[in-house]
Amino acid sequence: AMRLQAPQFQALFTPGLRSVAELFEKKNYELRIAGGAVRDLLSGVTPQDIDFATTATPAEMKEMFTAAGVRLINNKGEKHGTITARLHEQNFEITTLRIDVVTDGRHAEVEFTTDWHKDAERRDLTVNSMFLGLDGTLYDFFNGYEDLKNKKIRFVGKAAERIQEDYLRILRYFRFYGRIAEKPGDHEPNTLQAIKENARGLAGISGERIWVELKKILLGSHVNHLVQLMYELDIAQYIGLPLDGNLEEFSRVTKNIQNLSPKPMTVLTSLFKGKDDVTNLDLRLKISKEEKNLGLFLVKHRQELTKASGPEPLRPYQDFLMDSREANTNSKIFELLKYQGEEQLLKEMQEWTVPSFPVSGHDLRKMGVSSGKEIGTALQQLRDEWKKSGYHMDKEELLSCLKKL
């Protein structure tokens, strides 16, 4: 059996984990690292969060931790078999091995087991189905490590069965493909067939869960390939995407923004032909207000608001920003520049600070303009002059300008 010795693995052994391991050992319960953290460690990545699996039942864990005076964090995981213990300022999420008894495509009723193989069998993808003992021993029942080394994404066992247990796994397949696979188009035909035959099941999954996965797909690799595939396999319509998405524009924009760290919505908007597409996405996925506003902004301005020819290409964006009365317009403009693939202009725009208009009503009163209405008109005229000057005119120049007006 393989033993992992990587520094990322050694680094996990905090005082908290050592104490947890000791407690389990004393009681002869087995404790292993599970799922995504194992995949990360085998890839030489430090895992963000670590899930543990154990042969101990939730009741046994509670008893053991309480007897040792360990604080338990009350969360809703217990009926699924998850206990969260807090030691040395660190949370440990530990789940009892389980078997799915009944599944309805969204969630499962589970019963507990001490059989590691059975627990691995109900996980989604081979690369997510491995366990790692605290001594570094790898427990890999479905060739997950081979698949990881070969950058293959495969369901555990029969694809259709795994998908029918939770239809969201279709999107998880895409997400991990975008994270791990080396090149687009490297799928097993029977996997794609199973996805196509079960695509409709996504209609019953909540928008919030879908949006979490979709955002990760949009920021991963091979996004153009994967979204095209969603259309080919009839998935798009069930997850809020327009039936006639603009795949050519999508392909163009995904090339534009490769290294510009766009927001997921910026990538997605390239599929949309108009604002209705944004509204429909929102109805299905319950996106945030900020995401919706960004989508509407891009759809509205992506064609007209473009760089000026001549020496000041940024001027249209700067003018738009200066005239805007809305909050966070600048971050929307940054996203628009990414969408348009204007890497250089984006840098310049991010470095540009919005100048503040140098003249106030107070200045005009000092010059003898008394009525509020006249002050308003004069300020507007001066603002226009200031804008024409590229925001360079200072207070003196503007006020002498007022004398001319």
PyMOL commands that set and color helices and strands:
alter all, ss='L'
color gray80, all
select helices_A, chain A and resi 7-10+15-26+36-42+58-67+76-80+116-121+126-128+144-149+159-165+169-180+189-204+207-219+223-232+236-239+247-256+264-269+275-285+289-301+315-323+329-339+343-351+361-366+372-388+395-404
alter helices_A, ss='H'
color red, helices_A
select strands_A, chain A and resi 31-34+51-54+71-73+82-87+90-96+98-103+108-112+131-133+138-139
alter strands_A, ss='S'
color yellow, strands_A
deselect
rebuild
show_as cartoon
